[in-house]
């Protein structure tokens, strides 16, 4: 697909042509200097980047992840397989995947302020169901292990079959530490021990 030419580029192109025809190199130089000045002024006046939705939700949440999971399982008995803190319409909420009776999947939204749970039926995944049944450490136990390793609060967690290049069922968690840095932590789904913890370079 051909790229559209910006208005600024079109103007610059016109001035280059004019300079070539009439020897007006000074006019082009003045134009560029003027545009650079405007760009610098715009950059200086631009506001700093606003926090990401997930970071904002984390600061506003009053219900911690394990309490949200308990509320979800009260609404839909089963096994919690994943949880993440989301910004839903400006309000923080925990989205929790639950494998219920008969291998029925549910996605439960728990208000991160009131702890009110709302159940929605979700499409299942056979691999996720298999991992959930194989895990000997529960989601909440993995959260406890992660938060014991790094003081802070887990904001998302789910099952994963691999660690690096090797096959090993584990809980992969993202944790916002007390120092506001984001950590990625993996907990062995069989033993409940932390097998990997590192600071997220992007967090």
N, C-alpha and C positions, 0 to 999 in steps of 0.2 A: 504494500500500500504506500503510495507516494506521500511524503511528509508535507504538511502544510507549512508555508513560509510565514513567519510572524510579521506583524506590522513593522516592528522595529528593524527586522532584517531587510524588509522591503525598502524602508526609508534609507538605510545605510547603503543598499545597493544602488539606489537612485543617486545618492550623493557621490558614490564612487564613479558612476557614469558621468556625472556632471564634471567632476574633477578631471576626468580623462579628456573630455571635450573642450573644456574652457580653462584648464590649468588651475582650477579652484581647489587646490589641495588644502589651502588654509581653511576653507569652509568645512571640509570633511573633518579636519583635525579638531576644529572647534566643536563640531557636532559630537564627536566621540568623547571629548573632554566633558561636554555638558551631560551626556548620557551616563558616563562613569560617575560624575558627581551626584546625579539623581539616584543611581543604583546604590552608592555608598550611603546616602541619606536614608533611603528606604530600608537598607539592612540595619542601620543603627536604630531606626524607629520601630522595627518589627518586634512584637512581643516575644518573650521566650516561649519555648514549646510547652504546651499544656500537658499534664500528666496523662498517661495512657488510661483507657477505661478500666483495665484490670487493676492498675495501681490505685485509681480513685475508689473503686469498689472495695479494695482491701482496707483502705483507711476508714471507710464508712460502715463496714460490716461490724455488727455487734454479736452475731452468732458465729461461734467458731466451727470449724469443719466437722469435728466429731459430734457436736450437738446437732448440726444440720443433718448428718447421716442418721442419727437416732430419730430425728423427726421424720425423715424420709422412710425409714424402716417401720415406724409406727403407722404410717399411711399405707405403705406397701411392704408387707413382710417378704423377706428374701435376702439376697446377698448384694451388698453394695460393691460395685466393680470399678467405679470411677466417680470423681467429684471435682468440680472446678468452680471458682468464684467468678461470676460474670456481672456485667453492668447491663441490667435489663430495663430499658426505658428510663435511665437515670437513677435507678434503685439497685442496690446490690442484692444478688441472689445466688444461691448455691444450686448448680445443676448437677444432679446425682443420678447415675445409671444404676438401676437395680434389676437383678435377675430374680424374678419371682417364681411362683409355683408353675410347674409345667414348662419350664424354660421360657416363660413369658417375660419380655423385656419392658421395663418402664423407665421413663425419664421423669424424675421428680424434681420440681423446682421448689426450693425452700427459701422463703424470704429471709435475707440475712440480718434483718432488724427484728421481725416479729416471730420468726421460726415457723410460720404457717407454711404447710406443705401443699403442693398442688401436683396431682399425678397426671401424667400423659402417657398413653401407650406408645411404645417405640418399636421400630423394627429391630429384630434380634440379629446377632452375629454368632455363628457356630463356634468360631475360634475364640471369641471373647467368653462364651459360655464354658468352653473347655478349660480355659485358663482360670476362670473363676472357681470352677470345681476342683482344680488341681492345687490352688493356693491354700497353704496351711496357715498362713498369717493373714488376718483380716485387714481390710482397709484402715480401720481405726487403730489397729495395733501398729501398722506401718507408719501411720501419722505420728503416733506417740514416739516411735523409734527415731523418726526423722527430726522431730522437734526436740528430742533429748540430745541428739547429735549436734544440732545447730539451733540455739535459742531463737525462736521466731514463730511464724505461723505458716503452715502449709496452705497454699492457695489453689493447688490442683494436684491430682494424683490419679494414676491409673496403672493397669497391669501391662507389662511388656515381657516379651519372651527372650530378649537378647540383652546382653551387656557387652558393649564393644563388639567384638567378632565372635563371641562365644554364646551358646544357647544356655540361658539361665532365667527361669521365671522370676520376675521381680516387680516390685512396686516402684514406679518412676514418679517422683514427687518434685514439685517446684515450691520452694519455701522463701518467703520474704522474711529475712533476718531482722533482728532488733536494730541492726545498723543500717537497715533499709536496702541492703544488697540482696540480690536474688541468688539463691543456691539451688542446684540440681542435685537431688539425693536419690539414691537407689537402695531399696531395702529388699533383701532376699525373701521371696514369698514363702519359702519353706522354713527357714530358721528365724526370720524376723530380725536379722542383724543387718546393720548398714554396711553395704559393700562398696559404695562409692558416694563421695560428697565433694562437690566442687562449686566454685563461684561461677555463675553464668556471666560470661564476658559481655553479653548484651544487656545485662540487667543491672 
